[in-house]
Amino acid sequence: MTMKAMKEECISLLKTTGRQGIDNVINYLEKSGFFRAPASVNRHLSHDGGLLEHSLNVYNVAMRLREQMIAMLPEIEGRLPVESVVLAALLHDVCKANIYKKLTKYRKDANNRWEAYDGYDADYTRFPLGHGEKSVVMLLRLGLELTNDEVLAIRWHMGAWDLSFQSFESKSNISAASDVPLVAILQAADALSAHLLEIKN
């Protein structure tokens, strides 16, 4: 799928939610470079458009997980609205929209000689807040109406990797949040996408 097609799909999915503030969010994604950013500096999908590709991967995995979990536990369907999966999956990494900068990096080639290549660096200094918290704060500032489950899912999408200071409070919070179906599904979808679908061969 081309980057243009992926962008159109992402915007279309976001608009289907009809959520208050979604137009402001889409405008921000456009202006901030979200659709062109990499997903990481040098790990998964470290290329132009990687962040958009990752977000769509997380959405697709999350929707499949949602279907399977509802098939096994029909009573949780009400806790997993489609629009919640759309918003949490596509916007969980909105905090990465404007932190990457292109630069020239160097590495050894097959002959052990230095070669230049295009790469990225990340600058977190403009708004140094935790990964999950930052995405939530940004979305709320843009006027996006989020449910409590959506806030928790975006906040804790990295699971234990985002335990800022390993405090008892943080551990208690993530333990309680992980019982929310949307949180569990987003954590799984993010991890499966980054570590299985998007690994370098």
C-alpha angles and dihedrals in degrees: 000000000000122000089247091054092047091051092050091049092050094049092045092051092048091050092052089067091066086206120165109259096019093121090055089051093050091049089051092050089054096047097041096054096247093143093053101038125107120244093234143357097253110340126068120010095348095175139089109297093016094124091054091046091049092049091052091046090053090048093051094047092045092052091051091048089049092053093048094047092048089050089054097036109025091178093070095061091097089056092054109055113179092236090056091054090048094051097041095045099043097040104035091102099039086122088073094059098103107015101090125091126187117235142157115264132185133225139164116264127215089280092052092252123134116254132183122234137172114260144149141251127196126228115198096168098097094068109004101192129132117283100249096035091051093056091049093048092048093050093047091048088054088057098252112158108227131182120229091254091052091050091050093046094051093042094051101030092120093054116206091350087079099054095129101200101001087245123167088243092055092048091049092048096051091045091055093041092052089066089066107096094221091052093051093047095048093048090051095044093049093049095044091049096047098040103034113018096037105036119127114250 
